[in-house]
Amino acid sequence: MITETVFNWPGVGAYMMDASVKLDYPVILAVMLLSAFLVVVGNLLADISYALVDPRVRR
């Protein structure tokens, strides 16, 4: 949201804020679902990469 504001780039953050003001529930739900999915994928990738780097975790 900060990057979008500073550089005047339209993006998901501005779209989400506009949807929140207008109470557009499908958009709010979609953005939250996408955010949750990205967090889960990021955590999975972090766990896998940690297991590759540290052999003690593999057991």
BADREN-548159 format. One record per residue: y, z, x of N, C-alpha, C, CB in turn. Coordinates in steps of 0.2 Angstrom, whole numbers, padded with zeros to 4 digits, always signed. Each point is the difference from the previous one (the first is absolute). Glycine has a CB too. Layout:
! residues N
YZXYZXYZXYZX...
END
This chain:
! residues 59
-0006+0000+0004+0006+0000-0004+0006+0000+0004-0006+0006-0009+0006-0002+0015+0006+0000+0004+0001-0007+0004-0002+0012+0002-0003-0015+0000+0000-0007+0003+0003-0005-0005-0010+0003+0008+0007-0002-0014+0003-0005-0005+0007+0001-0002-0011+0000-0005+0013+0006+0006+0008+0001-0002+0004-0002+0006-0003+0010-0007+0001-0008+0013+0004-0002+0006+0000-0007+0001-0003+0011+0005-0002-0015-0005+0000-0007+0001+0000-0004-0006-0007+0003+0010+0008+0000-0016+0001-0004-0006-0006-0004-0001+0013+0000+0001-0019+0002+0000-0006-0004-0001-0003+0003-0007-0002-0002+0012+0001-0003-0017-0003+0002-0006-0008+0001+0001+0009-0006-0007-0011+0012+0005-0007+0001+0001-0003+0004-0005+0002-0001+0012-0008+0004-0011-0004+0004-0005+0004+0007-0001-0011-0005+0004+0014+0008+0001+0004+0006-0002+0005-0001-0005-0002+0003+0012+0006-0008-0011+0006-0002-0005-0003-0001-0007+0007-0004+0010-0013+0000-0010-0003-0002-0006-0003+0006-0003-0003-0011+0005+0001+0016-0001-0003+0006-0003+0006+0005-0003-0010-0001+0008+0015+0001-0005+0006+0004-0002+0003-0003-0006+0002+0003+0011-0002-0010-0012+0003-0003-0006-0005+0001-0006+0005-0008+0007-0012+0008-0005-0005+0001-0005+0000+0007-0003-0007-0008+0005+0009+0013+0000+0000+0007-0002+0006+0001-0005-0005+0004+0011+0011-0007-0009+0006+0001-0004-0001-0003-0007+0007+0000+0010-0011-0005-0011-0001-0004-0006-0006+0003-0004+0005-0010+0005-0009+0015-0001-0006+0002-0003-0005-0005-0001+0006+0009-0006-0007-0014+0010-0005-0005+0000-0007+0003+0003+0009-0009+0001-0013+0012-0006-0006+0003+0003-0005-0004+0003+0002+0008-0009-0003-0014+0007-0005-0004+0003+0002-0002+0008-0003-0005-0011+0009+0004+0012+0002-0001+0007+0000+0006+0004+0008-0009-0004-0006+0015+0001-0001+0006+0003-0007+0002+0002+0010+0004-0006-0015-0005+0001-0007+0001+0001-0003-0005+0006-0001+0004-0012+0003-0010+0012-0002-0005+0005+0002+0002+0007+0000-0009-0009+0006+0011+0009+0003+0002+0007-0003+0006+0003+0011-0005-0003-0012+0010-0002-0004+0006+0002-0007-0001+0002+0008+0006-0007-0011-0011+0003-0007-0001+0002-0001-0004+0007-0002-0001-0013+0007-0004+0014+0000-0003+0006+0001+0005+0006+0004-0011-0006+0001+0015+0005+0001+0005+0005-0006+0005+0002+0012+0000-0004-0015+0002-0002-0006+0004+0001-0005-0004+0004+0002+0007-0010-0003-0013+0008-0005-0004+0003+0001-0001+0008-0002-0006-0011+0008+0005+0012+0002-0001+0007-0001+0006+0004+0009-0008-0003-0007+0014+0000-0001+0006+0004-0008+0001+0001+0010+0005-0005-0014-0006+0000-0007+0001+0001-0003-0005+0006-0001+0003-0012+0003-0009+0012-0002-0005+0005+0003+0002+0007+0000-0009-0009+0006+0012+0009+0003+0002+0006-0004+0006+0003+0011-0004-0003-0013+0009-0001-0004+0005+0002-0007-0002+0002+0006+0007-0008-0009-0012+0005-0007-0002+0002+0001-0003+0007-0003-0002-0012+0008-0003+0013+0001-0003+0006+0001+0005+0006+0004-0010-0006+0000+0015+0004+0001+0006+0005-0006+0003+0002+0011+0002-0004-0016+0000-0001-0006+0003+0001-0005-0004+0004+0002+0006-0010-0002-0012+0009-0004-0005+0003+0002-0001+0008-0003-0006-0011+0009+0005+0012+0003-0001+0006-0001+0007+0004+0008-0009-0004-0007+0015+0001-0001+0006+0004-0007+0001+0002+0009+0005-0007-0014-0007+0003-0007+0000+0002-0001-0005+0006-0003+0003-0012+0006-0008+0012-0001-0005+0005+0003+0002+0007+0000-0009-0008+0005+0013+0008+0004+0002+0006-0004+0007+0002+0011-0006-0004-0012+0010+0000-0003+0007+0002-0008+0000-0001+0012+0006-0002-0016-0006+0007-0007+0000-0001-0003+0007-0003+0000-0008+0009+0004+0013-0009-0002+0006-0003-0001+0000-0007+0005+0006+0010-0001-0010-0013+0001-0001-0008-0006-0003-0003+0012+0000+0001-0015-0005+0003-0006-0004-0002-0006+0004-0003+0004-0009+0008-0005+0015-0006-0006+0003-0002+0000+0003-0007-0001+0003+0011
END
